[in-house]
């Protein structure tokens, strides 16, 4: 029986406001979670067996789609129809994949997994995982979902973020924000006073996040309720899966095993993961791989020390990223270290991270759940349930954004580690006389030349009034929103003609680009600068040569034959010097050639003034002004 709201006669009935429901979702490589904050308590939703994690595995058949633990039950018997670690392929193309011998991809241009239910793209797989998480939350809350915050690795590029948002839309979820995973973890620790004694007055926090498929490190400052990301780094192609792969390769090499097909490779990787997890609590385990590969030894011994040695290169890669991130942040002291991600359960991780930062890492919250918990707190704020203790999040751009300029050089407009959301603009001009259009090439990276950076998008600006080179004013604006998504626009200031693009590249960063982009920017800094100086010197020389040639065609009669011959000889000599690799020589030759054109330039200016005055003499001009 329904109850009526009763009020005293003449009194206004109390207004009952529904608290809006926002969810925090950690869409992980290995496991995914969904969490909710109700204003006083953070809850990670569990299944009927009380398990908070949902394995990021989907089993496809023509009749049904099964997600999570139910899909894992088919792993051994029907691996071909099981798709795992789809997150590692979000926003990527076939060309990006270096080692996919253990994965069955469908034929065709689009990267997709081959299943008996047809080709399934990483976006579709992620959408199925998100639907399962949504169903879990709806069953627990019995309420409509007003919006979600989904976490992504800090190093996810625009393509990967766009793919994540698209997957959520396919699952029928309204995305309030894509939140970087390290930031979400810091929020969870900063707000959960029962589990943390973080002093929120002013602290610098390092978040070391090693998940199943990605690694992130971020340096944050917490000051008066504001989380500001000072710097971020990591590797979107490094995670717990790679530790499994290294261990599997070790077994193949150590025991001379034959892994002839993708099915055997998968079984070996699964066994390697179980052994890795056993070594978390044990110093030594017995390895029995006969169920996977019959010729393998039945009882081999593997120690934690051996496991650490096998994966030392991966551990060191994470530490190198940490050191670089601290340098980028410009801080001397790290007050707290937070460990995030199930892979941080490996004892070696806590040991080396503690030694690096000379501080005991915090891991009081479940490393698998902490990211979803922080996202839930932000979702609660963004759906409208605000409080006086709201935390403001300021993330940063992981890599510099810019455009290609004349000569194949990069002009950075938004430097890396710029706080977002951000809008930055810069003025450019045309390189040639009469230029009526402009191709805007948007790039991402830290190198000086376009060929060493990543192309994001191209678009055209047409309708520029024909002018002499350098006269047009072209304003290019970069706008990065709170999700890290980029929009670029260009405007010709005289006519107001505009063009823009929302950057939606067709593929994500390649493994070597993600891993080496920052390292290369430092390693090749001197070489890049010399290359830039050479290109700039050649460009200046070429512009002078072309400008003089165009001027001679129009006003060559202002010079005597000998003067013209001398000027043409100077330009020919400059053209020869410009082919050298010595920027200083080219610059010096350009300056000398410029001085050689001064007489010609003065005569051209006089002719222009006389033409503008219509042949009027200076005496006549003075008389006209007097009148």
C-alpha positions as CSV (number, residue, x, y, z in Angstrom):
1,X,0.0,0.0,0.0
2,X,1.4,3.4,-1.0
3,X,1.8,6.1,1.8
4,X,0.8,9.7,1.4
5,X,3.0,12.5,2.5
6,X,1.2,14.2,5.4
7,X,1.7,17.8,6.5
8,X,0.0,20.1,9.0
9,X,-2.8,22.2,7.6
10,X,-1.4,25.5,6.2
11,X,2.2,24.2,6.3
12,X,4.2,23.6,3.2
13,X,4.9,20.0,2.5
14,X,8.6,19.1,2.9
15,X,10.5,18.9,-0.4
16,X,11.9,15.5,-1.0
17,X,14.8,15.6,-3.3
18,X,16.2,12.5,-4.9
19,X,19.9,12.1,-4.5
20,X,21.3,11.6,-8.0
21,X,23.2,8.4,-8.7
22,X,26.7,8.6,-10.1
23,X,29.0,5.6,-10.6
24,X,32.7,5.2,-10.7
25,X,34.0,2.6,-13.1
26,X,37.5,1.2,-13.3
27,X,37.6,-0.3,-16.8
28,X,40.7,-2.4,-16.3
29,X,42.8,-4.6,-18.5
30,X,42.6,-7.6,-16.2
31,X,39.7,-6.8,-13.9
32,X,37.0,-4.1,-13.9
33,X,34.9,-2.7,-11.0
34,X,32.0,-0.4,-10.4
35,X,31.6,1.7,-7.2
36,X,29.1,4.2,-5.7
37,X,29.4,7.0,-3.2
38,X,26.2,7.9,-1.4
39,X,27.5,11.0,0.5
40,X,28.9,9.1,3.4
41,X,30.1,5.7,2.3
42,X,32.1,4.3,-0.7
43,X,30.7,1.0,-1.9
44,X,32.2,-1.4,-4.5
45,X,29.4,-3.5,-5.9
46,X,29.9,-7.2,-5.7
47,X,28.3,-10.2,-7.4
48,X,26.2,-12.9,-5.8
49,X,29.4,-14.6,-4.5
50,X,30.7,-11.4,-2.9
51,X,33.4,-10.7,-5.5
52,X,34.0,-7.1,-6.2
53,X,36.2,-7.5,-9.3
54,X,34.8,-8.5,-12.6
55,X,37.4,-10.2,-14.9
56,X,37.7,-8.2,-18.1
57,X,37.0,-11.3,-20.2
58,X,34.1,-11.9,-22.6
59,X,33.0,-15.2,-24.0
60,X,31.2,-15.0,-27.4
61,X,29.0,-17.6,-29.0
62,X,26.3,-17.2,-31.7
63,X,23.7,-17.8,-29.0
64,X,25.1,-15.8,-26.0
65,X,27.6,-13.4,-24.6
66,X,29.0,-14.1,-21.2
67,X,31.2,-11.7,-19.2
68,X,33.5,-12.1,-16.2
69,X,34.0,-15.2,-14.1
70,X,31.5,-17.1,-16.2
71,X,33.7,-16.4,-19.2
72,X,36.8,-17.6,-17.4
73,X,35.1,-21.0,-17.0
74,X,35.4,-21.3,-20.8
75,X,39.0,-20.3,-20.9
76,X,40.6,-23.7,-21.2
77,X,37.9,-25.5,-23.2
78,X,37.1,-22.7,-25.7
79,X,39.8,-20.1,-25.7
80,X,39.2,-19.0,-29.3
81,X,35.9,-17.4,-28.3
82,X,37.3,-15.8,-25.2
83,X,38.5,-12.2,-25.5
84,X,40.7,-10.9,-22.7
85,X,42.8,-7.7,-22.1
86,X,40.8,-5.8,-24.8
87,X,41.8,-2.5,-23.1
88,X,45.3,-2.9,-24.5
89,X,43.9,-2.6,-28.0
90,X,41.5,0.3,-27.5
91,X,41.9,3.0,-30.1
92,X,44.6,1.1,-31.9
93,X,45.2,-0.3,-35.4
94,X,46.8,-3.4,-36.7
95,X,50.1,-1.6,-37.4
96,X,50.4,-0.7,-33.7
97,X,50.5,-4.4,-32.6
98,X,54.0,-5.8,-32.4
99,X,53.4,-9.2,-30.8
100,X,50.0,-10.7,-31.1
101,X,50.9,-14.3,-31.8
102,X,48.6,-15.5,-29.0
103,X,45.6,-13.5,-30.3
104,X,43.2,-14.5,-33.1
105,X,42.4,-11.4,-35.0
106,X,39.6,-11.3,-37.6
107,X,40.4,-10.6,-41.2
108,X,39.8,-7.1,-42.5
109,X,41.2,-3.6,-42.1
110,X,39.6,-2.9,-38.8
111,X,41.3,-4.4,-35.7
112,X,38.9,-7.0,-34.3
113,X,39.0,-10.3,-32.5
114,X,37.8,-13.4,-34.3
115,X,35.0,-15.3,-32.5
116,X,32.3,-17.7,-33.5
117,X,29.8,-14.8,-33.0
118,X,31.7,-12.8,-35.6
119,X,34.4,-10.1,-35.4
120,X,34.4,-8.1,-32.2
121,X,36.3,-4.8,-31.9
122,X,37.9,-3.8,-28.6
123,X,35.2,-1.1,-28.3
124,X,32.5,-3.7,-28.5
125,X,34.2,-6.0,-26.0
126,X,34.6,-3.1,-23.6
127,X,31.0,-2.1,-24.1
128,X,29.9,-5.7,-23.0
129,X,32.1,-5.4,-19.9
130,X,30.5,-2.0,-19.1
131,X,27.0,-3.4,-19.6
132,X,27.8,-6.2,-17.0
133,X,29.0,-3.6,-14.5
134,X,26.0,-1.4,-15.1
135,X,23.7,-4.4,-14.5
136,X,25.5,-5.2,-11.3
137,X,25.0,-1.6,-10.0
138,X,21.4,-1.3,-11.1
139,X,20.6,-4.6,-9.3
140,X,22.1,-3.3,-6.1
141,X,20.6,0.2,-6.2
142,X,17.4,-0.4,-8.0
143,X,17.7,3.2,-9.3
144,X,18.4,4.9,-12.6
145,X,22.0,5.8,-13.3
146,X,22.5,9.6,-13.9
147,X,26.1,9.4,-15.1
148,X,29.4,7.7,-14.7
149,X,33.1,8.6,-14.3
150,X,35.3,6.1,-16.1
151,X,39.0,5.9,-15.3
152,X,41.7,5.7,-18.0
153,X,45.5,5.4,-17.8
154,X,47.1,8.9,-17.6
155,X,49.0,7.9,-20.7
156,X,45.9,7.1,-22.8
157,X,46.1,9.2,-25.9
158,X,43.1,10.9,-27.6
159,X,42.2,7.8,-29.7
160,X,42.2,5.6,-26.7
161,X,40.0,8.0,-24.7
162,X,37.6,8.4,-27.6
163,X,37.3,4.6,-27.9
164,X,36.6,4.4,-24.1
165,X,33.8,7.0,-24.4
166,X,32.3,5.3,-27.4
167,X,32.2,1.9,-25.5
168,X,30.3,3.6,-22.7
169,X,27.8,5.1,-25.1
170,X,27.3,1.6,-26.6
171,X,26.6,0.4,-23.1
172,X,24.0,3.1,-22.6
173,X,26.0,5.0,-20.0
174,X,26.3,8.8,-19.8
175,X,30.0,9.7,-19.4
176,X,30.5,12.6,-17.0
177,X,34.2,12.6,-17.2
178,X,37.2,10.4,-18.1
179,X,39.4,10.5,-15.1
180,X,43.1,9.6,-15.0
181,X,43.6,6.5,-12.8
182,X,46.4,7.9,-10.6
183,X,44.3,10.9,-9.8
184,X,41.3,8.8,-8.9
185,X,43.5,6.8,-6.5
186,X,44.7,9.9,-4.8
187,X,41.2,11.1,-4.4
188,X,40.2,7.8,-2.7
189,X,43.1,8.0,-0.3
190,X,42.7,11.7,0.4
191,X,39.0,11.3,1.3
192,X,39.0,8.0,3.2
193,X,40.2,9.2,6.6
194,X,39.6,5.8,8.1
195,X,42.1,4.2,5.8
196,X,44.6,7.1,5.5
197,X,46.2,9.8,7.6
198,X,47.0,12.0,4.7
199,X,47.5,15.6,5.8
200,X,45.4,17.5,3.3
201,X,47.0,20.9,4.1
202,X,49.9,20.6,1.6
203,X,51.4,17.3,0.5
204,X,53.2,15.9,-2.6
205,X,52.0,12.5,-3.5
206,X,53.5,10.0,-6.0
207,X,51.0,7.5,-7.4
208,X,52.6,4.3,-8.8
209,X,49.9,2.5,-10.8
210,X,50.8,-0.9,-12.3
211,X,47.8,-2.6,-13.7
212,X,47.3,-5.6,-15.9
213,X,48.2,-3.8,-19.2
214,X,49.3,-0.3,-18.4
215,X,51.7,1.6,-16.1
216,X,51.2,5.1,-14.9
217,X,53.1,7.3,-12.5
218,X,51.9,10.7,-11.4
219,X,53.1,13.4,-9.1
220,X,50.3,15.3,-7.4
221,X,50.1,18.2,-5.0
222,X,47.2,18.2,-2.5
223,X,46.6,21.8,-1.2
224,X,43.5,23.1,0.4
225,X,41.2,20.6,-1.3
226,X,42.8,20.9,-4.7
227,X,44.5,17.9,-6.3
228,X,46.9,19.3,-8.9
229,X,48.7,16.9,-11.2
230,X,52.3,18.3,-11.5
231,X,53.5,15.7,-13.9
232,X,52.6,12.3,-15.3
233,X,54.5,9.6,-17.1
234,X,54.4,5.9,-17.7
235,X,53.8,3.3,-20.5
236,X,50.5,2.4,-22.0
237,X,52.0,-0.9,-23.2
238,X,53.5,-2.2,-19.9
239,X,51.6,-4.1,-17.2
240,X,51.1,-7.3,-15.4
241,X,50.5,-9.1,-18.7
242,X,54.1,-8.4,-19.7
243,X,55.4,-10.0,-16.5
244,X,53.3,-13.1,-17.5
245,X,54.7,-13.0,-21.0
246,X,58.3,-12.7,-19.7
247,X,57.8,-15.7,-17.4
248,X,56.2,-17.7,-20.2
249,X,59.1,-16.9,-22.5
250,X,61.5,-18.0,-19.7
251,X,59.8,-21.4,-19.4
252,X,60.0,-21.9,-23.2
253,X,63.7,-21.1,-23.2
254,X,64.5,-22.9,-19.9
255,X,62.8,-26.1,-20.7
256,X,63.1,-26.0,-24.6
257,X,59.3,-26.1,-25.0
258,X,57.5,-26.0,-28.3
259,X,54.5,-23.6,-28.4
260,X,53.2,-24.2,-31.9
261,X,49.8,-22.4,-31.9
262,X,48.0,-19.5,-30.2
263,X,45.9,-21.9,-28.0
264,X,49.0,-23.4,-26.4
265,X,50.5,-19.9,-26.0
266,X,47.3,-18.8,-24.2
267,X,47.4,-21.8,-21.8
268,X,51.1,-21.1,-21.1
269,X,50.3,-17.4,-20.3
270,X,47.5,-18.4,-18.0
271,X,49.8,-20.8,-16.1
272,X,52.5,-18.1,-15.9
273,X,49.9,-15.7,-14.3
274,X,48.9,-18.3,-11.7
275,X,52.5,-18.9,-10.8
276,X,53.2,-15.2,-10.5
277,X,50.3,-14.8,-8.1
278,X,51.5,-17.8,-6.0
279,X,54.9,-16.1,-5.6
280,X,53.2,-13.1,-4.0
281,X,52.7,-15.2,-0.8
282,X,55.4,-17.8,-1.3
283,X,59.2,-17.6,-1.7
284,X,59.2,-20.7,-3.9
285,X,56.6,-22.7,-5.9
286,X,56.5,-25.9,-7.8
287,X,55.9,-25.5,-11.6
288,X,53.8,-28.2,-13.3
289,X,53.2,-27.4,-17.0
290,X,52.4,-30.8,-18.3
291,X,48.7,-29.9,-18.6
292,X,49.7,-27.0,-20.8
293,X,52.6,-28.6,-22.8
294,X,53.0,-32.4,-22.4
295,X,56.8,-32.4,-22.8
296,X,57.3,-29.8,-19.9
297,X,58.8,-31.1,-16.6
298,X,56.2,-32.2,-14.1
299,X,57.8,-30.6,-11.0
300,X,60.2,-27.8,-11.6
301,X,61.0,-25.2,-8.9
302,X,60.8,-21.4,-9.4
303,X,61.8,-19.0,-6.7
304,X,60.7,-15.4,-6.2
305,X,64.3,-14.4,-6.8
306,X,64.3,-16.1,-10.2
307,X,61.0,-14.4,-11.1
308,X,62.4,-11.0,-10.1
309,X,65.5,-11.6,-12.3
310,X,63.3,-12.6,-15.3
311,X,61.3,-9.4,-15.0
312,X,64.1,-7.0,-13.9
313,X,63.9,-5.1,-17.1
314,X,60.2,-4.3,-16.7
315,X,60.7,-3.2,-13.1
316,X,63.5,-0.9,-14.1
317,X,61.4,0.6,-16.9
318,X,58.8,1.6,-14.3
319,X,61.5,3.1,-12.1
320,X,63.0,5.1,-15.0
321,X,59.6,6.6,-15.6
322,X,59.3,7.5,-11.9
323,X,62.6,9.3,-11.9
324,X,61.7,11.2,-15.1
325,X,58.3,12.2,-13.6
326,X,59.9,13.6,-10.5
327,X,62.2,15.7,-12.6
328,X,59.3,16.9,-14.7
329,X,57.3,17.8,-11.6
330,X,60.3,19.8,-10.2
331,X,59.9,18.6,-6.6
332,X,62.5,17.6,-4.2
333,X,60.5,15.7,-1.6
334,X,57.7,13.1,-2.0
335,X,55.6,12.9,1.2
336,X,53.5,9.9,0.3
337,X,53.6,7.1,-2.2
338,X,50.4,5.3,-3.2
339,X,50.4,1.8,-4.8
340,X,47.6,1.2,-7.2
341,X,46.8,-1.8,-9.5
342,X,46.7,-5.5,-8.8
343,X,50.3,-6.0,-10.1
344,X,51.6,-3.9,-7.2
345,X,51.0,-7.0,-5.1
346,X,54.2,-8.4,-6.4
347,X,56.6,-8.0,-3.4
348,X,59.4,-6.7,-5.6
349,X,57.3,-3.6,-6.5
350,X,56.8,-2.4,-2.9
351,X,60.4,-3.0,-2.2
352,X,61.9,-1.1,-5.1
353,X,59.4,1.8,-5.0
354,X,60.0,2.3,-1.3
355,X,63.7,2.3,-1.9
356,X,63.4,4.8,-4.8
357,X,61.3,7.3,-2.9
358,X,62.9,6.6,0.5
359,X,59.4,6.2,2.0
360,X,57.1,3.4,2.8
361,X,54.4,3.1,0.1
362,X,50.8,3.2,1.2
363,X,48.6,0.2,0.2
364,X,46.0,0.2,3.0
365,X,43.2,0.3,0.4
366,X,42.6,-2.6,-1.9
367,X,44.8,-1.8,-4.9
368,X,42.2,-3.3,-7.2
369,X,39.4,-1.2,-5.8
370,X,41.0,2.2,-5.0
371,X,40.7,3.6,-8.5
372,X,37.0,2.8,-8.8
373,X,36.4,4.3,-5.3
374,X,38.0,7.6,-6.3
375,X,36.0,7.7,-9.5
376,X,32.8,7.1,-7.6
377,X,33.5,10.2,-5.4
378,X,34.0,12.3,-8.4
379,X,30.9,11.0,-10.1
380,X,28.8,11.9,-7.0
381,X,30.0,15.5,-7.3
382,X,29.5,15.7,-11.1
383,X,25.9,14.5,-11.0
384,X,25.1,17.4,-8.7
385,X,25.5,16.0,-5.2
386,X,28.0,18.6,-4.1
387,X,29.3,19.3,-0.6
388,X,31.6,21.7,1.1
389,X,34.4,19.1,1.0
390,X,34.4,18.8,-2.8
391,X,37.9,18.1,-4.2
392,X,38.9,20.0,-7.3
393,X,40.9,17.9,-9.8
394,X,43.5,19.4,-12.1
395,X,45.0,17.0,-14.6
396,X,47.7,17.6,-17.2
397,X,48.4,16.9,-20.8
398,X,50.9,13.9,-20.9
399,X,52.6,15.0,-24.2
400,X,53.0,18.3,-26.0
401,X,50.5,19.3,-28.7
402,X,51.4,21.5,-31.6
403,X,51.3,22.1,-35.4
404,X,53.7,21.6,-38.3
405,X,55.3,24.7,-39.6
406,X,57.3,25.5,-42.7
407,X,60.2,23.1,-43.1
408,X,58.7,20.2,-41.2
409,X,59.3,21.7,-37.8
410,X,57.0,21.5,-34.8
411,X,55.6,24.6,-33.1
412,X,54.4,23.6,-29.6
413,X,51.2,25.3,-28.6
414,X,50.2,23.2,-25.5
415,X,53.4,22.0,-23.7
416,X,53.4,18.6,-21.9
417,X,52.2,18.7,-18.3
418,X,50.0,21.7,-18.9
419,X,47.0,21.7,-16.5
420,X,43.7,20.9,-18.2
421,X,41.1,22.0,-19.1
422,X,43.1,24.5,-21.2
423,X,42.8,26.8,-24.2
424,X,45.9,28.1,-26.0
425,X,46.2,30.1,-29.2
426,X,49.0,31.3,-31.3
427,X,49.3,33.4,-34.5
428,X,50.9,32.2,-37.7
429,X,51.2,33.6,-41.2
430,X,51.6,32.5,-44.8
431,X,54.9,31.3,-46.2
432,X,54.3,32.2,-49.9
433,X,52.9,35.2,-51.8
434,X,49.2,34.8,-52.8
435,X,48.6,31.8,-50.5
436,X,44.8,31.4,-50.2
437,X,44.7,28.2,-48.1
438,X,46.4,26.5,-45.2
439,X,46.8,22.9,-44.3
440,X,46.9,22.6,-40.5
441,X,48.7,19.4,-39.3
442,X,48.2,18.7,-35.6
443,X,51.0,16.7,-34.0
444,X,51.8,15.3,-30.6
445,X,55.3,14.7,-29.1
446,X,58.5,16.2,-27.7
447,X,60.8,16.2,-30.7
448,X,61.6,19.2,-32.9
449,X,60.7,17.7,-36.3
450,X,57.3,16.4,-37.4
451,X,58.8,13.2,-38.7
452,X,59.7,12.2,-35.1
453,X,56.3,13.1,-33.6
454,X,52.9,11.5,-33.9
455,X,50.4,12.8,-36.4
456,X,47.0,13.4,-34.8
457,X,44.9,15.1,-37.5
458,X,44.9,17.4,-40.5
459,X,42.3,19.9,-41.7
460,X,42.2,22.8,-44.2
461,X,41.5,26.5,-43.8
462,X,40.4,28.0,-47.1
463,X,39.4,31.5,-48.1
464,X,42.6,33.4,-47.1
465,X,42.8,36.7,-49.0
466,X,45.8,36.6,-51.4
467,X,48.6,38.7,-49.8
468,X,52.3,38.8,-49.8
469,X,54.0,36.2,-47.7
470,X,53.9,37.1,-44.0
471,X,51.0,39.5,-44.2
472,X,48.1,37.2,-43.3
473,X,47.2,36.7,-39.7
474,X,46.1,33.1,-38.9
475,X,45.1,32.3,-35.4
476,X,45.3,28.6,-34.4
477,X,43.5,27.6,-31.1
478,X,43.9,24.4,-29.2
479,X,41.3,23.5,-26.6
480,X,41.7,20.5,-24.4
481,X,38.7,19.6,-22.1
482,X,38.7,18.0,-18.7
483,X,38.7,14.5,-20.3
484,X,41.9,15.3,-22.3
485,X,40.0,15.4,-25.6
486,X,41.3,17.9,-28.1
487,X,39.6,20.4,-30.5
488,X,41.7,22.5,-32.8
489,X,40.5,25.5,-34.8
490,X,42.1,28.0,-37.2
491,X,40.8,31.5,-38.1
492,X,42.0,34.1,-40.7
493,X,41.7,37.3,-38.7
494,X,40.9,39.7,-41.6
495,X,37.9,37.8,-43.0
496,X,36.9,35.7,-40.0
497,X,37.1,32.5,-42.1
498,X,37.3,29.6,-39.7
499,X,37.8,25.8,-39.8
500,X,38.2,23.3,-37.0
501,X,38.5,19.6,-36.2
502,X,37.8,17.5,-33.1
503,X,40.8,15.2,-33.1
504,X,39.7,11.7,-33.6
505,X,42.7,9.8,-34.9
506,X,42.1,6.3,-36.2
507,X,44.8,4.6,-34.1
508,X,46.6,4.9,-30.8
509,X,50.2,5.4,-30.0
510,X,52.5,2.6,-31.1
511,X,54.3,0.7,-28.3
512,X,57.7,2.1,-29.2
513,X,56.2,5.6,-29.4
514,X,54.7,5.5,-26.0
515,X,57.7,3.9,-24.3
516,X,60.4,6.0,-26.0
517,X,58.8,9.3,-26.8
518,X,59.8,11.1,-23.7
519,X,63.1,9.3,-23.4
520,X,64.0,10.2,-27.0
521,X,63.2,13.9,-26.4
522,X,65.9,14.0,-23.8
523,X,68.4,11.6,-25.5
524,X,68.2,13.5,-28.8
525,X,67.7,17.0,-27.4
526,X,71.0,18.4,-28.7
527,X,70.7,16.6,-32.0
528,X,67.1,17.8,-32.4
529,X,68.1,21.4,-31.7
530,X,70.9,21.3,-34.3
531,X,68.5,19.8,-36.8
532,X,65.9,22.6,-36.0
533,X,68.5,25.3,-36.4
534,X,69.6,23.8,-39.7
535,X,66.0,23.7,-41.1
536,X,65.3,27.2,-39.9
537,X,68.5,28.5,-41.5
538,X,67.7,26.8,-44.8
539,X,64.1,28.1,-44.7
540,X,65.2,31.7,-44.2
541,X,67.7,31.3,-47.0
542,X,65.1,29.8,-49.4
543,X,62.6,32.5,-48.6
544,X,65.1,35.2,-49.4
545,X,66.1,33.5,-52.6
546,X,62.4,33.1,-53.7
547,X,61.6,36.7,-52.6
548,X,64.5,38.2,-54.6
549,X,63.6,36.1,-57.7
550,X,59.9,37.3,-57.5
551,X,61.1,40.9,-57.0
552,X,63.4,40.8,-60.0
553,X,60.5,39.5,-62.2
554,X,58.5,42.6,-61.3
555,X,61.0,45.4,-60.7
556,X,64.2,44.1,-62.3
557,X,64.4,47.2,-64.5
558,X,65.4,49.2,-61.4
559,X,68.9,47.6,-61.6
560,X,71.5,47.9,-64.2
561,X,72.7,44.8,-66.0
562,X,75.8,44.6,-63.9
563,X,73.8,45.2,-60.6
564,X,71.3,42.5,-61.6
565,X,74.1,40.0,-62.5
566,X,75.8,40.6,-59.2
567,X,72.6,40.1,-57.2
568,X,71.8,36.9,-59.1
569,X,75.3,35.7,-58.4
570,X,74.9,36.4,-54.7
571,X,71.6,34.4,-54.6
572,X,73.2,31.5,-56.5
573,X,76.0,31.4,-54.0
574,X,73.5,31.5,-51.2
575,X,71.6,28.6,-52.8
576,X,74.8,26.5,-52.9
577,X,75.6,27.3,-49.2
578,X,72.0,26.4,-48.2
579,X,72.6,22.8,-49.3
580,X,75.3,22.4,-46.6
581,X,74.8,21.0,-43.1
582,X,76.3,24.0,-41.3
583,X,73.6,26.2,-39.9
584,X,76.0,29.0,-38.9
585,X,77.4,29.2,-42.4
586,X,74.0,29.3,-44.0
587,X,72.8,32.0,-41.5
588,X,75.9,34.1,-42.2
589,X,75.5,33.8,-45.9
590,X,71.8,34.7,-45.6
591,X,72.7,37.9,-43.7
592,X,75.4,38.8,-46.3
593,X,72.9,38.2,-49.1
594,X,70.3,40.3,-47.3
595,X,72.7,43.2,-47.2
596,X,73.4,42.8,-50.9
597,X,69.7,43.4,-51.6
598,X,69.4,46.6,-49.6
599,X,69.9,49.0,-52.6
600,X,67.3,47.0,-54.7
601,X,64.9,47.0,-51.8
602,X,65.2,50.8,-51.3
603,X,64.6,51.5,-55.0
604,X,61.5,49.2,-54.9
605,X,60.2,51.1,-51.9
606,X,60.6,54.4,-53.6
607,X,58.7,53.2,-56.7
608,X,55.9,51.9,-54.4
609,X,55.6,55.3,-52.7
610,X,55.6,57.1,-56.0
611,X,52.9,54.8,-57.3
612,X,50.8,55.3,-54.2
613,X,51.1,59.1,-54.6
614,X,50.1,58.9,-58.2
615,X,53.2,60.6,-59.5
616,X,52.7,63.6,-57.2
617,X,55.9,65.5,-56.4
618,X,56.9,66.1,-52.8
619,X,56.5,70.0,-53.3
620,X,52.9,69.3,-54.5
621,X,52.3,67.0,-51.7
622,X,53.4,69.6,-49.1
623,X,51.2,72.2,-50.8
624,X,48.2,69.9,-50.6
625,X,48.8,69.3,-46.9
626,X,49.1,73.1,-46.3
627,X,45.7,73.6,-48.0
